[in-house]
Amino acid sequence: MSLIAANHLSRSYGPKDIFLDLSFSVAKGSRLALVGPNGIGKTTLLRILVGEEEPSGGQVTRPRKLNLGYLPQEAEFKFHGTLRQSCQAVFSELQALQEELHHLEDLMRDPAEAEQVLKRYGRLQQDFERRGGYSYLTRIDQVLAGLGFTMAEYDLPLEHLSGGQRTRAFLAHLLLSDPDLLLLDEPTNHLDIAAVEWLEGYLNHWNGAALLVSHDRYFLDRVCNGILEMSQAGLEIYTGNYSSYLQQRQARANRRQEVFETEKERLLKEIDYIKRNISGQNTLQAKGRLKRLSRLVQAVEQAGFESVMNRKWIEISDDVSIAVSPFGVEEAERRVRALKSPVRQFPRLTFILDAKQRSGELVLRTTQLKIGFPGKLLFSAPDIVLRRGECAALIGPNGAGKTTFLKTILGQIEPLVGEIVLGASLQVGYFAQAHEGLKAENTLMQEIESLVPSWLPGQVRDYLAKYLFFGDDAFKRVGVLSGGERGRLALAKLALQDTNLLLLDEPTNHLDIPSQEVLQAVLDDYGGTVLLVTHDRYLIDALGTQIWEIEPDETSLRVFNGSYTMMKEERERLVALRAGESGGGVKNPAKSPHSIPTMEGRSSVSKETAKAEHRRIAKLQALEKKISVLESHLAELGRRLEKPPDDPAEVARMGEEYARVQQDMDQKLKEWEHLQA
């Protein structure tokens, strides 16, 4: 059963078509994602479905009593009162019923009316219990906590909350109202990872349907069972989650290309027959084939290859409604060869991050590190090691100190205690979340020219086009750019720098999914080392070799070697293990739609295991110090050999020493890797 259906929807603003002829439906219980590049009309489509905007063509059909909840990107939550009161307003009918039950309880004190009142009380109490009257206050607390609110914020007036907090308050209000269909436009924008995971659990065990617009690919993987892809060519429907959609999309593209090449080859063979017979014995047959071919080619040029392929060739070639402009065999061959593939090619980011100079094996090491500001400890870190070629993902809630840690690594802020040692031959590139390196008064041309002053204007504009800045975009001021445009410009500048260590602070913010896919591929091919601050779990899962997680409540940082999914599975295993050891409790808390995701630490271990682990860590630290000394020695020898002395014997001795130190370091590295594994 469809809760809502779009029938041949189109939307235009003046001469500009936003989208054309979109048809789909949302069935009960479905979780559909609406994906596509920025500017394709996803938000406009949601507004049309909810009735806030009228289509230029087509119609939307929905049941008369459909309870629909809509969360826009920037929600204006028009409610006067506290956060808790805004959630309690959803249950106004239950509250009225509760007051009536209290009133009947007072009446039952009168023996003369007790019997008659008791019957009504029983009916109302049963209805009150069935509708969740005894649990709605608990539900409110669970939803607010799940979305990241603290109890201290429950009684704050909404006007005292930030814009992001008000959006979360609106989302809480919508979830508690249990609509038949939720339309959510970027619901994860103002949520940290814990809140997003809680929302995933809630939606997965919720009985309603949802249509989601989100750039969070991991979220779409966990929640969705269908994908609607919007593009300039229309809308395509895929089954399954985001990862399944990627596979299906590639398979469809391959199949379209294969059919196109087969049919184009068939047409060229037809032309070859016509060329051989146009002046010979079969001239009439050849001319007839040329006429039918002319109809077919012009139909393809007018309607597109796929539209024509949906009809039989003979039907097209005999269609007298197609106006044929007569042309000869050479023209027919030229037009056939010029036919374009139906596989859609849209503008995408095209860039490379190149690590031209090789860094040392040890890229970063911390010792007894504490991060924060005078009088304010943000977190303490264990002794960390980051090696060449690794990608470490630094995660944690907003305000935990992630950006502060990056600035401490860069030397812009001093650590409270301990030290951070950077390795040899490092060239650091920094992508700032707020893009502080961009000057608002500069044009895009000037920003690029500041790094490559020798480039001609044409070269600069060609380069900007790789980052989807076309035409007059090159002369825009940085100050008028959107968040996504500023992010693309910052990436453009980063790619012009010679780096072998990248510090990236939320690089996927404001990027659409196609751009995120490109960035992921670029970082995957990068030959250097990456330290990544992001909420993008899909990116972490694809690239991360270790995860550094800041726990603000414990003012500590934990290190996990492996991907995000591995870390999540390990935590779930430990939670289940502890529940089993305790002999009770919930074995799988994620099964409850109102449960709050737990972020459990590692399980306790025996004393013998703990001692062995301490010995292993001590050996690792000792090896790391030796490797650091050898690496410094090797770097010094390398610098001296770049300008060798005049004495050949001395040069030979230095070469032998270089080989010996290199061999010694390689052996220590093998020992380190064995212990680390």
SEROLUM-748711 format. One record per residue (C-alpha): residue number from 1; residue in one letter; x, y, z. Coordinates in nm, 2 decimals, padded with zeros to 4 digits. Each point is the difference from the previous one (the first is absolute). Layout:
nr,rest,xx,yy,zz
NUM,A,X,Y,Z
...
# end
This chain:
nr,rest,xx,yy,zz
1,M,00.00,00.00,00.00
2,S,00.14,00.34,-00.10
3,L,-00.01,00.28,00.26
4,I,00.09,00.26,-00.26
5,A,00.06,00.00,-00.38
6,A,00.16,00.24,-00.24
7,N,-00.15,-00.01,-00.35
8,H,00.21,00.16,-00.28
9,L,00.11,00.29,00.22
10,S,00.19,00.29,-00.15
11,R,00.12,00.33,00.15
12,S,00.13,00.30,-00.19
13,Y,00.10,00.35,00.10
14,G,-00.05,00.21,-00.30
15,P,00.19,-00.15,-00.29
16,K,00.21,-00.22,00.22
17,D,-00.12,-00.36,00.06
18,I,00.10,-00.13,00.34
19,F,-00.14,-00.35,-00.07
20,L,-00.23,-00.16,-00.25
21,D,-00.25,-00.29,-00.01
22,L,00.08,-00.17,00.34
23,S,-00.22,-00.29,00.10
24,F,00.03,-00.22,00.31
25,S,-00.18,-00.11,00.31
26,V,00.08,-00.05,00.37
27,A,-00.15,-00.32,00.14
28,K,-00.08,-00.07,00.36
29,G,00.31,-00.11,00.20
30,S,00.24,00.11,-00.27
31,R,00.32,00.20,00.07
32,L,00.09,00.18,-00.32
33,A,00.30,00.23,-00.05
34,L,-00.01,00.28,-00.25
35,V,00.35,00.05,-00.14
36,G,00.16,00.22,-00.27
37,P,00.24,00.29,-00.05
38,N,-00.06,00.33,00.17
39,G,-00.24,00.22,-00.18
40,I,-00.19,-00.28,-00.17
41,G,-00.32,00.08,00.19
42,K,-00.02,-00.25,00.29
43,T,-00.12,00.26,00.25
44,T,-00.24,00.15,-00.25
45,L,-00.15,-00.35,-00.06
46,L,-00.05,-00.05,00.38
47,R,-00.18,00.34,00.02
48,I,-00.23,-00.10,-00.28
49,L,-00.08,-00.34,00.16
50,V,-00.09,00.17,00.33
51,G,-00.20,00.27,-00.17
52,E,00.21,00.30,00.08
53,E,00.07,00.06,-00.38
54,E,-00.20,-00.07,-00.31
55,P,00.13,-00.20,-00.29
56,S,00.02,00.15,-00.35
57,G,-00.14,-00.33,-00.14
58,G,-00.13,-00.33,00.13
59,Q,-00.17,-00.07,00.34
60,V,00.05,-00.15,00.34
61,T,-00.25,-00.25,00.14
62,R,-00.03,-00.09,00.36
63,P,-00.26,-00.14,00.24
64,R,-00.23,00.26,00.15
65,K,00.09,-00.08,00.36
66,L,00.38,-00.05,-00.06
67,N,00.20,00.11,00.31
68,L,00.31,00.15,-00.16
69,G,00.30,00.14,00.18
70,Y,00.25,00.23,-00.18
71,L,00.34,00.11,00.13
72,P,00.16,00.27,-00.23
73,Q,00.37,00.06,00.00
74,E,-00.04,00.33,00.20
75,A,-00.30,-00.07,00.22
76,E,-00.19,00.29,00.14
77,F,-00.15,-00.16,00.31
78,K,-00.29,00.23,00.09
79,F,-00.07,-00.09,00.36
80,H,00.01,00.22,00.31
81,G,00.12,-00.19,00.30
82,T,00.27,-00.23,00.12
83,L,00.16,-00.29,-00.18
84,R,-00.19,-00.25,00.22
85,Q,-00.33,00.18,-00.05
86,S,00.04,-00.01,-00.37
87,C,00.03,-00.38,00.01
88,Q,-00.29,-00.03,00.25
89,A,-00.22,00.20,-00.23
90,V,00.00,-00.31,-00.23
91,F,-00.19,-00.18,00.27
92,S,-00.26,00.26,00.08
93,E,-00.29,-00.25,-00.05
94,L,00.17,-00.24,00.24
95,Q,00.05,00.28,00.25
96,A,-00.37,00.09,-00.02
97,L,-00.09,-00.36,00.05
98,Q,00.23,-00.02,00.30
99,E,-00.17,00.30,00.15
100,E,-00.34,-00.16,-00.05
101,L,00.12,-00.32,00.18
102,H,00.12,00.21,00.29
103,H,-00.34,00.17,00.01
104,L,-00.18,-00.34,00.00
105,E,00.23,-00.11,00.28
106,D,-00.12,00.29,00.21
107,L,-00.37,-00.08,-00.08
108,M,00.05,-00.36,00.10
109,R,00.05,00.11,00.36
110,D,-00.38,00.06,00.01
111,P,-00.16,-00.35,00.07
112,A,-00.32,00.11,-00.17
113,E,00.17,00.06,-00.34
114,A,00.29,-00.26,00.04
115,E,-00.17,-00.28,-00.20
116,Q,-00.10,00.20,-00.30
117,V,00.33,00.20,-00.01
118,L,00.20,-00.32,00.03
119,K,-00.13,-00.14,-00.33
120,R,00.10,00.31,-00.19
121,Y,00.33,00.02,00.18
122,G,00.08,-00.36,-00.11
123,R,-00.07,00.07,-00.36
124,L,00.20,00.32,00.00
125,Q,00.29,-00.16,00.19
126,Q,00.02,-00.28,-00.26
127,D,00.00,00.25,-00.28
128,F,00.27,00.21,00.18
129,E,00.22,-00.30,00.04
130,R,-00.05,-00.12,-00.36
131,R,00.11,00.34,-00.13
132,G,00.32,00.00,00.21
133,G,-00.12,00.23,00.28
134,Y,00.22,-00.16,00.26
135,S,00.31,00.02,-00.21
136,Y,-00.01,00.32,-00.21
137,L,00.21,00.20,00.25
138,T,00.27,-00.27,-00.01
139,R,-00.02,00.01,-00.38
140,I,00.06,00.38,00.00
141,D,00.31,-00.04,00.22
142,Q,00.13,-00.28,-00.22
143,V,-00.05,00.19,-00.33
144,L,00.15,00.32,00.14
145,A,00.30,-00.19,00.14
146,G,00.04,-00.20,-00.32
147,L,00.02,00.32,-00.20
148,G,00.28,00.14,00.22
149,F,-00.18,00.23,00.24
150,T,00.11,00.01,00.36
151,M,-00.25,00.00,00.29
152,A,00.11,00.36,00.08
153,E,-00.14,00.10,-00.34
154,Y,-00.34,-00.15,00.04
155,D,-00.15,00.30,00.18
156,L,00.17,00.27,-00.22
157,P,-00.23,00.22,-00.20
158,L,00.03,-00.08,-00.38
159,E,00.10,00.35,-00.08
160,H,00.32,-00.05,00.22
161,L,00.11,-00.29,-00.22
162,S,00.23,00.02,-00.30
163,G,-00.13,-00.05,-00.35
164,G,00.13,-00.36,-00.01
165,Q,-00.16,-00.08,00.34
166,R,-00.33,00.14,-00.12
167,T,00.02,-00.23,-00.30
168,R,00.07,-00.30,00.23
169,A,-00.30,00.11,00.22
170,F,-00.22,00.01,-00.31
171,L,00.12,-00.35,-00.10
172,A,-00.08,-00.13,00.35
173,H,-00.35,00.15,-00.03
174,L,-00.05,-00.18,-00.33
175,L,00.13,-00.34,00.12
176,L,-00.22,00.01,00.31
177,S,-00.31,00.09,-00.21
178,D,00.03,-00.34,-00.19
179,P,-00.10,00.12,-00.35
180,D,-00.09,-00.25,-00.27
181,L,00.27,00.16,-00.23
182,L,00.31,00.19,00.09
183,L,00.16,00.23,-00.25
184,L,00.34,00.09,00.14
185,D,00.24,00.25,-00.18
186,E,00.35,-00.06,00.13
187,P,-00.10,-00.12,00.35
188,T,00.36,-00.09,00.10
189,N,00.14,00.35,-00.06
190,H,-00.01,00.11,00.36
191,L,00.06,-00.34,00.17
192,D,00.32,-00.15,00.12
193,I,00.08,-00.37,-00.07
194,A,-00.17,-00.13,00.32
195,A,-00.32,00.18,-00.08
196,V,00.01,-00.11,-00.37
197,E,00.04,-00.36,00.11
198,W,-00.29,00.04,00.24
199,L,-00.21,00.14,-00.28
200,E,00.09,-00.30,-00.22
201,G,-00.12,-00.24,00.27
202,Y,-00.32,00.20,00.04
203,L,-00.09,00.01,-00.37
204,N,00.09,-00.37,-00.05
205,H,-00.26,-00.11,00.26
206,W,-00.26,00.26,-00.08
207,N,-00.32,-00.11,-00.17
208,G,-00.05,00.31,-00.22
209,A,00.16,00.08,-00.34
210,A,00.27,00.26,-00.07
211,L,00.14,00.19,-00.30
212,L,00.34,00.13,00.08
213,V,00.24,00.25,-00.16
214,S,00.34,-00.05,00.15
215,H,00.37,00.02,-00.10
216,D,00.09,-00.24,00.28
217,R,00.07,-00.32,-00.19
218,Y,00.05,-00.22,00.30
219,F,-00.34,00.12,00.14
220,L,-00.16,-00.09,-00.34
221,D,00.17,-00.34,00.01
222,R,-00.14,-00.08,00.35
223,V,-00.35,00.14,-00.05
224,C,-00.12,-00.01,-00.36
225,N,-00.16,-00.28,-00.20
226,G,-00.03,00.20,-00.32
227,I,00.17,00.28,-00.19
228,L,-00.15,00.26,-00.23
229,E,00.27,00.16,-00.21
230,M,-00.08,00.34,-00.14
231,S,00.20,00.13,-00.30
232,Q,-00.04,00.22,-00.30
233,A,-00.12,-00.30,-00.19
234,G,-00.29,-00.07,00.24
235,L,-00.04,-00.24,00.29
236,E,00.11,-00.36,00.04
237,I,-00.11,-00.24,00.28
238,Y,00.23,-00.25,00.16
239,T,-00.07,-00.26,00.27
240,G,00.22,-00.06,00.31
241,N,00.23,00.23,00.19
242,Y,00.26,00.25,-00.12
243,S,00.27,-00.27,-00.06
244,S,-00.24,-00.21,-00.20
245,Y,-00.10,00.31,-00.20
246,L,00.36,00.06,-00.10
247,Q,00.03,-00.35,-00.13
248,Q,-00.33,00.02,-00.19
249,R,00.08,00.34,-00.14
250,Q,00.33,-00.13,-00.15
251,A,-00.16,-00.31,-00.13
252,R,-00.27,00.20,-00.18
253,A,00.26,00.24,-00.14
254,N,00.20,-00.30,-00.13
255,R,-00.31,-00.15,-00.16
256,R,-00.11,00.32,-00.17
257,Q,00.35,00.05,-00.14
258,E,00.01,-00.36,-00.13
259,V,-00.34,00.03,-00.17
260,F,00.10,00.34,-00.15
261,E,00.32,-00.13,-00.14
262,T,-00.17,-00.31,-00.14
263,E,-00.27,00.20,-00.17
264,K,00.24,00.26,-00.13
265,E,00.21,-00.27,-00.15
266,R,-00.32,-00.15,-00.16
267,L,-00.08,00.34,-00.16
268,L,00.35,00.04,-00.13
269,K,-00.03,-00.35,-00.17
270,E,-00.33,00.12,-00.15
271,I,00.17,00.30,-00.14
272,D,00.28,-00.22,-00.14
273,Y,-00.27,-00.21,-00.18
274,I,-00.16,00.32,-00.14
275,K,00.34,00.13,-00.12
276,R,00.07,-00.32,-00.18
277,N,-00.34,-00.02,-00.17
278,I,-00.12,00.35,-00.05
279,S,00.12,00.01,-00.36
280,G,-00.02,-00.37,-00.08
281,Q,-00.26,-00.27,-00.07
282,N,-00.18,00.05,00.33
283,T,-00.02,00.38,-00.02
284,L,-00.37,00.02,00.09
285,Q,00.04,-00.22,00.31
286,A,00.31,00.21,00.10
287,K,-00.20,00.33,-00.04
288,G,-00.29,-00.14,00.21
289,R,00.24,-00.10,00.27
290,L,00.16,00.35,-00.01
291,K,-00.34,00.16,00.04
292,R,-00.09,-00.22,00.30
293,L,00.35,00.06,00.15
294,S,-00.06,00.38,-00.05
295,R,-00.32,-00.02,00.20
296,L,00.17,-00.20,00.28
297,V,00.30,00.23,00.03
298,Q,-00.21,00.31,00.02
299,A,-00.23,-00.16,00.25
300,V,00.30,-00.08,00.22
301,E,00.13,00.36,-00.04
302,Q,-00.34,00.14,00.10
303,A,-00.11,-00.23,00.28
304,G,00.33,-00.16,00.12
305,F,00.13,-00.35,-00.05
306,E,-00.18,-00.17,00.29
307,S,-00.34,00.15,-00.09
308,V,00.03,-00.15,-00.35
309,M,00.13,-00.33,00.13
310,N,-00.32,-00.05,00.19
311,R,-00.18,-00.04,-00.34
312,K,00.06,-00.26,-00.27
313,W,00.24,00.10,-00.27
314,I,-00.24,-00.08,-00.27
315,E,-00.27,00.22,00.17
316,I,00.24,00.30,00.00
317,S,00.13,-00.05,-00.35
318,D,-00.36,-00.02,-00.14
319,D,-00.13,00.29,00.21
320,V,-00.14,00.25,-00.25
321,S,-00.04,00.27,00.28
322,I,00.38,00.04,00.01
323,A,00.10,00.28,-00.24
324,V,00.30,-00.12,-00.20
325,S,00.25,00.24,-00.14
326,P,00.15,-00.18,-00.29
327,F,00.37,-00.05,00.02
328,G,00.25,-00.23,-00.17
329,V,00.20,-00.30,00.11
330,E,00.30,00.21,00.12
331,E,-00.23,00.22,00.21
332,A,-00.17,-00.30,00.14
333,E,00.33,-00.15,00.10
334,R,00.12,00.32,00.16
335,R,-00.32,00.03,00.21
336,V,00.02,-00.36,00.11
337,R,00.36,00.04,00.11
338,A,-00.10,00.32,00.19
339,L,-00.27,-00.17,00.20
340,K,00.08,00.04,00.37
341,S,-00.01,-00.27,00.27
342,P,-00.31,00.00,00.22
343,V,00.22,-00.06,00.31
344,R,-00.04,00.33,00.19
345,Q,00.32,00.20,00.06
346,F,-00.05,00.29,00.25
347,P,00.25,00.26,00.10
348,R,00.20,-00.14,00.29
349,L,00.30,00.11,00.20
350,T,00.32,-00.11,-00.17
351,F,00.32,00.05,00.19
352,I,00.30,-00.18,00.14
353,L,00.18,00.03,00.33
354,D,00.36,-00.09,-00.06
355,A,00.26,-00.09,00.26
356,K,00.31,00.06,-00.21
357,Q,00.26,-00.02,00.29
358,R,00.01,-00.31,00.22
359,S,-00.02,00.07,00.37
360,G,00.17,-00.19,00.28
361,E,-00.15,-00.32,00.12
362,L,-00.11,00.15,00.33
363,V,-00.23,00.30,-00.08
364,L,-00.12,00.09,00.34
365,R,00.05,-00.10,00.36
366,T,-00.14,00.13,00.33
367,T,00.13,-00.05,00.35
368,Q,-00.21,00.06,00.31
369,L,-00.21,00.25,-00.19
370,K,-00.27,00.21,00.15
371,I,-00.20,00.24,-00.23
372,G,-00.19,00.31,00.11
373,F,00.04,00.36,00.11
374,P,00.14,00.14,00.32
375,G,-00.25,-00.10,00.27
376,K,-00.20,-00.22,-00.24
377,L,00.10,-00.36,-00.07
378,L,-00.17,-00.14,-00.31
379,F,00.15,-00.35,00.00
380,S,00.30,-00.21,00.08
381,A,00.14,-00.23,-00.27
382,P,00.20,-00.32,00.03
383,D,00.33,-00.01,-00.18
384,I,-00.11,00.00,-00.37
385,V,00.20,-00.10,-00.31
386,L,-00.10,00.08,-00.36
387,R,00.20,-00.16,-00.27
388,R,00.05,00.09,-00.37
389,G,-00.29,-00.10,-00.22
390,E,-00.25,-00.03,00.28
391,C,-00.33,00.18,00.04
392,A,-00.11,00.08,00.35
393,A,-00.35,00.12,00.06
394,L,-00.05,00.24,00.30
395,I,-00.36,-00.01,00.12
396,G,-00.20,00.13,00.29
397,P,-00.29,00.23,00.08
398,N,00.00,00.37,-00.09
399,G,00.22,00.20,00.24
400,A,00.20,-00.31,00.11
401,G,00.33,00.16,-00.13
402,K,00.05,-00.15,-00.34
403,T,00.09,00.33,-00.18
404,T,00.21,00.10,00.31
405,F,00.19,-00.32,-00.04
406,L,00.07,00.07,-00.37
407,K,00.12,00.35,00.09
408,T,00.22,-00.14,00.27
409,I,00.16,-00.23,-00.26
410,L,00.05,00.30,-00.23
411,G,00.18,00.18,00.28
412,Q,-00.27,00.28,00.02
413,I,-00.09,-00.11,00.36
414,E,00.23,-00.13,00.27
415,P,-00.10,-00.33,00.17
416,L,-00.08,00.02,00.37
417,V,00.24,-00.29,00.08
418,G,00.21,-00.23,-00.21
419,E,00.12,00.04,-00.35
420,I,-00.08,-00.07,-00.36
421,V,00.30,-00.10,-00.22
422,L,-00.04,00.01,-00.38
423,G,00.21,-00.22,-00.22
424,A,00.27,00.08,-00.26
425,S,-00.06,00.15,-00.34
426,L,-00.36,00.10,00.06
427,Q,-00.19,00.24,-00.22
428,V,-00.34,00.07,00.18
429,G,-00.32,00.11,-00.18
430,Y,-00.28,00.13,00.22
431,F,-00.37,00.01,-00.10
432,A,-00.18,00.22,00.26
433,Q,-00.36,-00.06,00.08
434,A,-00.08,00.38,00.00
435,H,00.23,00.05,-00.31
436,E,00.20,00.27,00.18
437,G,00.25,00.00,-00.28
438,L,-00.24,00.15,-00.24
439,K,-00.02,00.38,-00.03
440,A,-00.36,00.13,-00.03
441,E,00.10,00.30,-00.22
442,N,00.19,-00.21,-00.25
443,T,-00.15,-00.14,-00.32
444,L,00.04,-00.38,-00.07
445,M,00.26,00.10,-00.27
446,Q,00.20,00.19,00.26
447,E,-00.01,-00.29,00.25
448,I,00.15,-00.24,-00.25
449,E,00.25,00.26,-00.14
450,S,00.13,00.05,00.35
451,L,00.14,-00.36,-00.02
452,V,00.10,-00.01,-00.37
453,P,00.08,00.36,-00.11
454,S,00.16,-00.13,-00.32
455,W,-00.33,-00.14,-00.14
456,L,-00.18,00.18,-00.28
457,P,-00.37,00.09,00.06
458,G,-00.11,-00.28,-00.23
459,Q,00.19,-00.25,00.20
460,V,-00.16,00.12,00.33
461,R,-00.35,-00.02,-00.15
462,D,00.06,-00.35,-00.13
463,Y,00.13,-00.10,00.34
464,L,-00.31,00.15,00.17
465,A,-00.23,-00.19,-00.24
466,K,00.14,-00.32,00.15
467,Y,-00.16,00.11,00.33
468,L,-00.33,00.08,-00.17
469,F,00.06,00.38,-00.03
470,F,-00.10,00.08,-00.35
471,G,-00.02,00.32,-00.21
472,D,-00.04,00.32,00.21
473,D,00.02,-00.20,00.32
474,A,00.38,00.07,-00.02
475,F,-00.06,00.37,00.08
476,K,-00.23,-00.05,00.30
477,R,00.12,00.13,00.33
478,V,00.08,-00.26,00.27
479,G,-00.23,00.17,00.24
480,V,-00.32,-00.08,-00.21
481,L,00.08,-00.37,-00.04
482,S,-00.22,-00.27,00.16
483,G,00.14,-00.24,00.25
484,G,00.04,-00.27,-00.27
485,E,00.17,00.24,-00.24
486,R,00.25,00.12,00.27
487,G,00.08,-00.37,00.07
488,R,00.07,-00.07,-00.37
489,L,00.22,00.31,-00.02
490,A,00.19,-00.10,00.31
491,L,00.06,-00.35,-00.16
492,A,00.11,00.17,-00.32
493,K,00.27,00.19,00.19
494,L,00.10,-00.30,00.21
495,A,00.06,-00.20,-00.32
496,L,00.25,00.26,-00.13
497,Q,00.23,-00.06,00.31
498,D,00.27,-00.26,00.02
499,T,-00.10,-00.21,00.30
500,N,00.06,-00.33,00.16
501,L,-00.20,00.05,00.32
502,L,-00.36,00.12,-00.03
503,L,-00.19,00.14,00.31
504,L,-00.36,00.02,-00.12
505,D,-00.27,00.16,00.22
506,E,-00.35,-00.11,-00.12
507,P,00.09,00.00,-00.37
508,T,-00.33,-00.15,-00.11
509,N,-00.21,00.27,00.17
510,H,-00.25,00.15,-00.26
511,L,00.12,-00.23,-00.28
512,D,-00.26,-00.19,-00.19
513,I,00.03,-00.38,-00.03
514,P,00.16,-00.01,-00.34
515,S,00.27,00.24,00.13
516,Q,00.05,-00.21,00.31
517,E,00.05,-00.31,-00.22
518,V,00.27,00.18,-00.19
519,L,00.17,00.13,00.31
520,Q,00.00,-00.35,00.15
521,A,00.16,-00.14,-00.32
522,V,00.26,00.28,00.00
523,L,00.10,-00.06,00.37
524,D,00.01,-00.38,-00.06
525,D,00.26,00.06,-00.28
526,Y,00.20,00.25,00.20
527,G,00.35,-00.12,00.07
528,G,00.05,00.19,00.32
529,T,-00.14,-00.01,00.35
530,V,-00.34,00.13,00.11
531,L,-00.15,00.12,00.33
532,L,-00.37,00.04,-00.06
533,V,-00.25,00.18,00.23
534,T,-00.35,-00.08,-00.13
535,H,-00.34,-00.12,00.09
536,D,-00.02,-00.19,-00.33
537,R,00.01,-00.36,00.12
538,Y,-00.01,-00.13,-00.36
539,L,00.32,00.19,-00.08
540,I,00.16,-00.13,00.33
541,D,-00.11,-00.36,-00.08
542,A,00.15,00.02,-00.35
543,L,00.34,00.17,00.10
544,G,00.06,-00.03,00.37
545,T,00.28,-00.23,00.12
546,Q,-00.04,00.12,00.36
547,I,-00.26,00.21,00.19
548,W,00.08,00.25,00.27
549,E,-00.32,00.07,00.20
550,I,-00.02,00.28,00.25
551,E,-00.22,-00.08,00.30
552,P,-00.09,00.34,00.16
553,D,-00.17,-00.15,00.31
554,E,00.33,-00.18,00.08
555,T,00.22,00.28,-00.15
556,S,00.19,-00.28,-00.18
557,L,00.09,-00.11,-00.35
558,R,-00.02,-00.37,-00.10
559,V,00.17,-00.17,-00.29
560,F,-00.15,-00.28,-00.20
561,N,00.19,-00.17,-00.28
562,G,-00.24,-00.08,-00.27
563,S,-00.30,00.14,-00.19
564,Y,-00.31,00.17,00.15
565,T,-00.22,-00.31,-00.06
566,M,00.26,-00.22,00.17
567,M,00.00,00.23,00.30
568,K,-00.38,00.01,00.01
569,E,-00.03,-00.38,-00.02
570,E,00.26,-00.04,00.28
571,R,-00.19,00.23,00.23
572,E,-00.33,-00.18,-00.07
573,R,00.18,-00.33,00.07
574,L,00.13,00.13,00.33
575,V,-00.35,00.13,00.10
576,A,-00.15,-00.34,-00.07
577,L,00.28,-00.17,00.19
578,R,-00.04,00.22,00.30
579,A,-00.38,-00.05,-00.01
580,G,00.06,-00.37,-00.01
581,E,00.25,00.01,00.29
582,S,-00.25,00.20,00.21
583,G,-00.26,-00.27,-00.06
584,G,-00.27,00.24,-00.10
585,G,-00.08,00.33,-00.17
586,V,-00.07,00.07,-00.36
587,K,00.22,-00.22,-00.23
588,N,-00.04,00.23,-00.30
589,P,-00.09,00.36,00.11
590,A,00.00,00.12,-00.36
591,K,-00.32,-00.21,-00.06
592,S,-00.20,00.26,00.18
593,P,-00.11,00.29,-00.22
594,H,00.03,00.24,00.30
595,S,00.33,-00.13,00.13
596,I,00.30,00.23,00.02
597,P,00.32,-00.13,-00.17
598,T,00.26,-00.09,00.26
599,M,00.37,00.06,-00.06
600,E,00.15,-00.27,00.21
601,G,00.37,-00.03,00.06
602,R,00.22,-00.31,00.00
603,S,-00.08,-00.29,00.23
604,S,00.20,-00.07,00.31
605,V,00.28,-00.26,-00.04
606,S,00.18,-00.23,00.24
607,K,00.31,00.11,00.19
608,E,00.22,-00.23,-00.21
609,T,-00.14,00.14,-00.33
610,A,00.04,00.35,00.13
611,K,00.37,-00.06,00.09
612,A,00.07,-00.15,-00.34
613,E,-00.17,00.30,-00.16
614,H,00.21,00.24,00.21
615,R,00.32,-00.18,-00.11
616,R,-00.11,00.01,-00.36
617,I,-00.07,00.38,00.02
618,A,00.34,00.06,00.17
619,K,00.18,-00.19,-00.27
620,L,-00.19,00.20,-00.27
621,Q,00.10,00.33,00.17
622,A,00.36,-00.11,00.03
623,L,00.01,-00.10,-00.37
624,E,-00.16,00.33,-00.10
625,K,00.27,00.20,00.18
626,K,00.27,-00.21,-00.17
627,I,-00.16,00.04,-00.34
628,S,-00.03,00.37,00.05
629,V,00.37,00.03,00.08
630,L,00.09,-00.21,-00.31
631,E,-00.23,00.20,-00.22
632,S,00.16,00.33,00.12
633,H,00.35,-00.15,-00.07
634,L,-00.11,-00.12,-00.34
635,A,-00.14,00.35,-00.09
636,E,00.33,00.16,00.12
637,L,00.21,-00.24,-00.22
638,G,-00.23,00.07,-00.29
639,R,00.05,00.37,00.03
640,R,00.38,-00.04,00.02
641,L,00.01,-00.23,-00.31
642,E,-00.19,00.26,-00.20
643,K,00.32,00.22,00.03
644,P,00.27,-00.27,00.04
645,P,00.36,00.07,00.11
646,D,00.29,00.00,-00.24
647,D,00.15,-00.31,00.15
648,P,-00.13,-00.32,-00.18
649,A,00.08,-00.22,00.29
650,E,-00.21,00.21,00.23
651,V,-00.29,-00.01,-00.25
652,A,00.03,-00.38,-00.01
653,R,00.00,-00.02,00.38
654,M,-00.31,00.22,00.02
655,G,-00.18,-00.21,-00.27
656,E,00.08,-00.32,00.20
657,E,-00.13,00.16,00.32
658,Y,-00.32,00.11,-00.18
659,A,-00.06,-00.36,-00.11
660,R,00.07,-00.14,00.35
661,V,-00.24,00.25,00.17
662,Q,-00.27,-00.06,-00.26
663,Q,00.03,-00.38,00.05
664,D,-00.01,00.04,00.38
665,M,-00.31,00.23,-00.02
666,D,-00.17,-00.25,-00.24
667,Q,00.05,-00.28,00.26
668,K,-00.13,00.22,00.28
669,L,-00.31,00.08,-00.21
670,K,-00.07,-00.37,-00.06
671,E,00.02,-00.06,00.38
672,W,-00.23,00.30,00.06
673,E,-00.26,-00.12,-00.26
674,H,00.01,-00.35,00.16
675,L,-00.07,00.14,00.34
676,Q,-00.26,00.24,-00.13
677,A,-00.19,-00.29,-00.17
# end
